[in-house]
Amino acid sequence: MNCWHCNTELIWGGDHDLDDFDEAEYSMVTNLSCPRCHSYVEVYYPSKNYENEQEATTENQTSN
């Protein structure tokens, strides 16, 4: 993944598990940094439980 500001390839800093939070929208966050302009990026991965709940809510709303 490249930096939005300077287009330099970002450096992976690590992944952090967010599954400890039962009602969390996200299950993992990845942090990345740019070696050129020093921007910092966090990428959140959606929780499967949250996605399933959202799909069920959407299906219920469209069927009414």
Secondary structure, 3 states (H helix, E strand, C coil): CECCCCCCECEEEEEEECCCCCCCCEEEEEEEECCCCCCEEEEEEECHHHHHHHHHHHHHHHHC
